Amino acid sequence: MPKGVGRNVVWMGAVSFFADVAGEMIAPLLPLYMTAVLGAPPTAVGLVEGAAELSASVFRGVGGWWSDRAGARKPTVVFGYTLSAFAKPALALAGGWPGLLAARFADRAGKGLRGSARDALIAASTSPEHWGKAFSLHRAMDTAGAVAGPLIGLLLLSAGLSYRAIFLWAAAPAFAAVFVLVSRVREAEVVKEMPPPEAVVRSRAPLSPRFWRFLAVYGLFALGNSSDSFLLLKGRDAGMSAAAVILAYVLFNLVNASLATTAGHLADRFGRRLTVAAGMGVYALCYLGFARASSAAALWPLFALYGMQAALIEGSFRAAVADASDPENRGLAQGVFQGTAGVLAFAASALAGLLWTKLSPSAPFYFGAACAAAAAVLLPFSVLTPGSPREGISALKASAPTRSARR
């Protein structure tokens, strides 16, 4: 294990591994199933995936707030994973895309409930100077499941199983995640710190200005960050077979998993927000490539590049939110941040479906590239704003014990 990362983080990574195996057995098949089997248009794909993210967004704030209020993270996390596990077989029972929408809504509601509380649990289980490594290790194990899941789905598909049968099989690793969570993960104490007299104003507005600056810039990026389903549809339209689309999705997740821990080390060393900004820049280049690509051969390196941006962003933004919050409101901060980003992801996916249908299949990618490029330029300015401890190159001058003592 990386230095400073405890067993609780590793077990949470195992939980996420099994949950992602279940989710990613389904994810690359859903857009193909909706369009090829159910006959749904790209607009419906955007609606289903956007509504799924909206569901997660609504419940992220609820899950984070409730875990803060209860003084315990684990019960909320267990409930969220259990709800998602039961939603997997519900996908197989859907008779049309509206039924699929309802099952996806429940699945992502469970993800929303558990996500903020889980991230707060990881932060509580790790010293602040190691948050980048902890979150990135967790993301690496999570993404390893996203590599295994599509391969298992492809194996079952090549064995002649139907989409519905694969959806049923996905319930097995989903319930395995619940078992590991209940039996192995330990609760971490939610610290209730009394603010000093001079911090009365801060106690009335517990989410810091640094938090809101980061959320504002990240929100611009999220507005163009539509569902990955559109990348898979792009592959299909470029001539990829269903198997090739799944393998391209595996490539994306493999690169993500391989680079996630390295990205976490970079985030701890050079600043979490700077790492996120670099990932946004890579995202902009990647989406510009997807907009202009016209052949299947051109898409393979773009899927790999897409995995690189995910490695840079996904673990680092959670660590950046933890930086900008206090122990007593860290669940709320994760919930507000991820919830807002998810609401914007709903808007992004719905807008992408309209742009794809009304303008061209390239339009959503041009829009996403523009949003990411603008956010990448703006985010470093919030890093350099005075009063942002543990960010930027100045963080290198502080030793870990000193930073821990200041907290």
N, C-alpha and C positions, 0 to 999 in steps of 0.2 A: 504494500500500500504506500502511496505517496506520504511523505513526512507530514504529520499534523492532521491526517485524515483518519478518523476512527472507524470502528466496525459498524456503528450505526449507519454511517453513510454508505458503506459497502452493502449492507443488507437492504437499505432503501434502493440502492442500485439494482440489486437482484430482483426486488419487487417490480421495479420499473422495467427490467429486462423481460420478465414474464408478461407483464401487461402490454408491453410494446410488441412482443411476439404475437399476442392475440390481436392487437389493433392493426398491425401491419400485415397480417395475413389477409386482412379485409381491405385496407386502404387502397392499394393499387387496383383492386378489382372493382371497387364501387363505381368509379366513373365509367368504366367499360360496361359494367352490368346495367347501369342506369341508361346509357345511350344505346347499347347494342341489344340488350334483352328487353328492357322496359320501354325503350323508344323515347326516352326523355330528351329534350333539347339541351344545349349547353346552358341556356338560361336556368333550367331546372337544376342542373349540376351546381351552378353558382348559388342558387337559393338553398339547396340542401346543405352544402358545405358551409355556406355563410351562416345559415340558421344554427348549424351544429356548433360553430364557433361562438355565435351569440349566446347559445345555451351555456357553454363553458364560461363565457364572460360574466353572465349574470351571477352564476354560482361561485365564481372565484372570489368575489368580494364577500359573499355570504360565508364561504368556508373559512377564509382568513379571519374575518371579524369574529366568527363563532369560536374559533380555536383560541383567539386572544381572550375572549370573554370567559371561556370555560377554564382557561389556564392549562389546557392540555391539547396537544396537536393530534395524537394518535387516533382517538375516536373518530374525528372528522375524516382523517385519511382512510381509515378502514371503511367507513360508510361509502366514501366516494369510489374506492376500488370495487366494492361489492356491487354497487349500482351499475357500474360499467360492465362488470362480469355478466350480470343478468341481461344486459342490453344486447350482448352478442347473439344469443339464440333468437332474440326478438327480430333481428335483421333478417334471419332466414324465414320468418313468418310473414314478412311484409309482402302484400300482393301487388303493390305499385309504388311509384316513387313517393306519394304522400305518406304511405305507411313506413317507407324507408326513412323519410324525414323524421317521423315520430321516434323511431328506434335510435337514429343518430342523435336526436335531441337528448334522449335519456342517457346515451353513452357519454356524450360530451358534458352533460350536467354532472355526472359522476367525476369526470376529469376535472371540471371546474372546482367542485367541492374539495377535492383532495389536493389540488395543485398548490395553492397558496399555503395551506397548513403543512404540506410536505416540505416545501422550500423553507418555511420557518423552522421546521423540525431539523432540517439539515444544518441551517445556520446555528441553531441552538446546540447542535452536537459537535460544532467545530469552532476553533479559535478564529477570530476575525482575519488574522493575517493569512489564513489558509483557505478562506472562502472560495477564491478562484479555483484552487485545485479541487476542493470538495464538490462544488457544483459541476465542474467540468468532468470529474470522474463519474459523478452520477449521470451526467448527460451521455458520457461515453458508454456506460453500461446500458442505459436506456436505448441508445442508438444501436448498440449491438443487437438488441432485440428487434430493432427495425431492419437490421440486415437479415437476421434469421427468419423473421416472420414472412416476408415476401417469398423467400426461397421455399419455405414449407408450403405456402399457398401455391406456388408454381408446381411443386412436386405433387400436391394433391390434384391440381388441375390437370397435369399431364397423366395422372393415374385414372382420369376419367370422371372425377367427382364434379358435381355441378357447383355453381356459385353458392347456392343455398346450403349445400352440404359442407362446403368450406367454412361458411359463416357459423355453422353448428360446431364444427371442430375447433373453431377459435375460442370457444368457451372454456376449453380445458386449460390452456395456459393462463387465461384470465382468472380462473379460480385458484390456480397454483400461486398467482401473485398474492391473492388474499391470504392464503395459508401461510406463506413466508412472512408476510406483514404481521399477522396476528401472533405467530410463534416466535419470531426472531427480533423484530424491531422494538427497541425500548423507548419509552416516553422520555423526552428531555424537558427539564423544568423551564417554564416560561417565566423569565425574570421580571419581577414587578419592581421597578426602580422608582423611589420617591424623588421627584425633581427638587433641586436646591431652590432656595427662595428666589434667586435671580432668574430662574428658568420658568417663572409662572406664565409668561407670555408664550413661551414655547409649548407649555403643556396645554394651552388652549388651541394651538395649531400644531398637533404632533407630527404631521407630515411636513418635512423640512422643505425650504425653497429648492435645495439641490434635487430633492425628489421630483418636484413639480417641473423644474427645468428639464430634467432627463425625460420625464413622461411626455412633455410637449414635443420635444424633438423626435423621440421614438414614435410618437403618434403619427407624425408625418410619414415616417417609414412604414408604419403599419397600414396606413391608408392605401398604399400600393402593394402590400404584401398579400396577394390573393392566395387562395387555396392551391396546394400542390397538385390538385386534380387537373388544373389547366396545363401544367407541365406534361402530365400523362396524356391528356388529349392532344397536345402538340405533337408528342411522339407518335400517337396513332395516326394523326393527319399527315405526318411526314413519312408514313409507310412502315412504321414499326409494327410487328406482330404483337399479340397480347403477351407472349412470353418475353419478347424483347423489351416491352414497356416495363414489365416487372423487373427484369434484370437491370434496366437503367435506373429504376428506383432503388434497387439494391446497391448499385454503384454509388449513388448519392449518399445513402446511409452508411456505407462502408467507409467512404472518405470522411464523413462526419465523425464516425466513431473513432477512426484512426487518429484524427487530428485534435479531438476534443480536449484531451488531457494536456497536450502541448499548448493549446490555446489558453487553457486555464493558468498554466505557468506564466505565459506572457501577460495575461491579465493581472496577475498578482504582482508582477515585476514592473510593468509599464503603465498600469492603470486600466481599470475595468471599462470605463467609458471610451477610452482611446481604442481599446480592442474592439468594442462594439462598432465604433466609427469605421475602423478598417474593414470589418465584416460587411458593413453597409456599402462601402465602396466596391467590394468584390461582388456583392449582390447586384449592384447597378450594372457592372460589366456583364455579369451572367445573364441578366434579363434582357439587356440589349442584344446579346448573342442569340437568345431564344427568339426575340422579335425578328431577327434577320435570317435565322437558319431556315433552310428549305429542304434539307435532306436528313435522313436518319443518321448518316455518318457524322454530320456536324453536331448532332445533339449529344453524343456520348461524352466528349470532353466538357460540354456545358453542364451535364448532370454531375460530373466530378467537381467542377468549379462551384456548383451549387452546394455540394457537401462541404466545401471549404468555408463558405460564408456562414453556413449553419454552425460549424464548429466554433467560429470566432464570436458569434452572436449569442447563441442559446444559453450557454453557461455563464457568460460574462454579464449579460443583462440582469440575471438573477442576483449575481454577486454585487452589481452596481446598486440594485434596489436595496439589498441588505445593508450596503454602506450608508445609504441615505435615510435609514430608518433606525429606530431604537428598539431594544429588546421587547418592550411592552406593547409596541404597535407594529412589529415586523410582519405578522400575519396580515394585518390590515393593509400595510404598504404593498405587500406582494399581491394581495387581492385587488386593490384599487388599480395597481399598475397592469397586472395581467388582464383584469376585467376590461379596462379601457382599451387596451391593445386588442382584445378579442372582439369588442364591439366594432372597432374600426376594421378588424379582419372580416367581419360580416359585411360591412359596407364595401370593403375591397373586393370580396368574392362576388357579391351581387353586381357591383359595377363592372367587374371583369367579365361576367357572363353577358351583360348588356353590350359592352365594347366588342366582345368576340362576335356576338350575333349581329349587331347593327353596323359595326364598322369593318373589322377584319380580325382574324385570329392573332395578328401581330399587335393589335392595339393595346390589349391588357399588359403586354410585356414592356412596350414603350412607356406606358404610364407608370408601371412599377419601377422601371429604371430611373425615371425622372424623380420620383418621390425618394428613392433610396439615395440618389446622388445628392439631392438637396439636404437630406438628413445627415449624410456623412460629412458635409461641409459645415453644418451648423453645430454638430455635437461636440467637437473639440473645444468650441468656445465656452460651452457650459463646464467642461473639465477645468479650464483655466480660470474660472470665476473664483475670486477669493472666498475662503471658507469651505473649501471642498477637501477635507483631509483624506489621505490615503489614495489620492488620484494623481496621475501624472508622474513625471520623473522625480518630483520632490518626494514621492513615497519611498524612493530608494534610499533616502538619507535617514529614514527612521527605522530603528531596529524593531523586531517583532515584540520583545518584552516591553519596550517603551510604548508602542501603540496599544498593546493590551492594557497596560497600566492606565493610559489616558482614558480608555473606555470605562 
